[in-house]
Amino acid sequence: MDIFNKSTDTHQYLNFGSSHPRHVKRSIPYNLARRIFTVVSDEETRNQRLDELKKFVIKQQYPYKLVEDGLKKANELDREELINPKPRN
């Protein structure tokens, strides 16, 4: 399975220089990577989508280290738990 994007999608995510709260901007690379890890089942395709994600967010002035840390954090999650989350009590 792969990520679906409309042909009109420009991948212009929130610019890091915006005046949004810092925690919002810091969470964007992680949450986008988490979505890729959840949806994309083929490892080769997943790596390709992650490389594309890096380019998109770096273009929006995200620090390289923040992007790498977000991807690393998302990679540490168990894909099966992302697909089938445990119910909350």
C-alpha positions in Angstrom: 0.0 0.0 0.0 1.2 3.5 -0.7 0.3 7.1 0.2 -2.3 8.7 -2.1 -1.8 12.3 -3.1 -4.0 14.3 -5.3 -2.4 15.7 -8.4 -3.0 19.2 -7.1 -1.1 18.5 -3.8 1.8 20.9 -3.6 3.3 19.5 -0.3 3.6 23.0 1.1 3.5 22.3 4.8 3.6 24.9 7.5 6.8 27.0 7.2 9.1 26.6 10.2 9.5 30.4 10.3 5.8 30.9 11.0 4.5 32.3 14.2 2.7 29.1 15.2 3.6 27.6 18.6 7.0 25.8 18.6 5.5 22.5 19.7 3.2 22.5 16.6 6.1 23.1 14.2 8.3 20.5 15.9 5.6 17.8 15.7 5.0 18.1 11.9 8.0 16.0 10.6 7.3 13.3 13.2 3.5 13.1 12.4 4.1 13.1 8.7 6.7 10.3 9.1 4.3 8.4 11.4 1.7 8.5 8.7 4.1 7.1 6.2 5.1 4.3 8.5 1.5 3.5 9.2 0.2 3.5 5.6 3.1 2.3 3.4 3.8 -1.4 3.8 6.6 -1.9 1.3 10.0 -1.0 2.8 11.5 0.3 -0.5 8.4 2.5 -1.2 8.4 3.7 2.4 12.1 4.8 2.2 11.3 6.6 -1.0 8.3 8.5 0.6 10.5 9.3 3.7 13.2 10.8 1.4 10.5 12.9 -0.4 9.2 14.0 3.0 12.6 15.2 4.0 12.9 17.3 0.9 9.4 18.8 1.4 9.9 19.9 5.0 13.5 21.1 4.5 12.2 23.2 1.7 9.9 24.8 4.3 13.0 25.7 6.4 12.8 22.9 9.0 16.1 22.2 10.6 17.7 19.0 9.3 18.3 17.6 12.8 14.6 18.2 13.7 13.6 16.3 10.6 16.0 13.4 11.2 14.9 13.2 14.9 11.2 13.1 13.9 11.8 10.3 11.3 13.9 8.3 13.8 11.2 8.7 16.5 8.5 7.5 14.1 10.7 4.6 13.0 11.0 3.3 16.6 7.2 2.8 16.7 5.8 -0.7 16.1 3.9 -0.6 12.8 1.4 -3.3 14.0 0.5 -1.1 17.0 0.0 1.9 14.7 -2.3 -0.1 12.4 -4.2 -1.7 15.3 -4.0 0.6 18.3 -4.8 -0.8 21.8 -8.1 0.5 23.1 -7.9 3.1 25.9 -9.5 2.2 29.3 
